């Protein structure tokens, strides 16, 4: 999404030539590959434990750390791996979003006319508002 916004604002005339169907498929495959690579070890890490604290977790979905809490024994490696994966995903995604916003801001500030900058900032601000957390509540009037 951040790459899409970057191309739309910084290279609008080349949008359809840059964001081709093969590139979109490659980006999607990269996201799936990352998810599979990071999540595949989790069931194997859980198999080695004995579970003595019951077999019921407090919610309806099977989360790795909730299952680790049911295990007996040393769960440090699972805890560290779980935190490392979560941090890796959040930090990497946040880094890409921040970099795209920096490139967008740089491109907007390099526009020649003041009117073009205002128009670009309006587009940029609308995209930010629509994709920021809680924006759906603002649009629907919820509190």
Secondary structure, 3 states (H helix, E strand, C coil): CHHHHHHHHHCHHHHHHHCCHHHHHHHHHHHHHHHHHHHHHHHHHHHCCEECCCCCCCCCCCCHHHHHHCEECCCHHHHHHHHHHHHHHHHHHHHHHHHHHHHHHHHHHCCCCHHHHHHHHHHHHHHHHHHCCCHHHHHHCCC
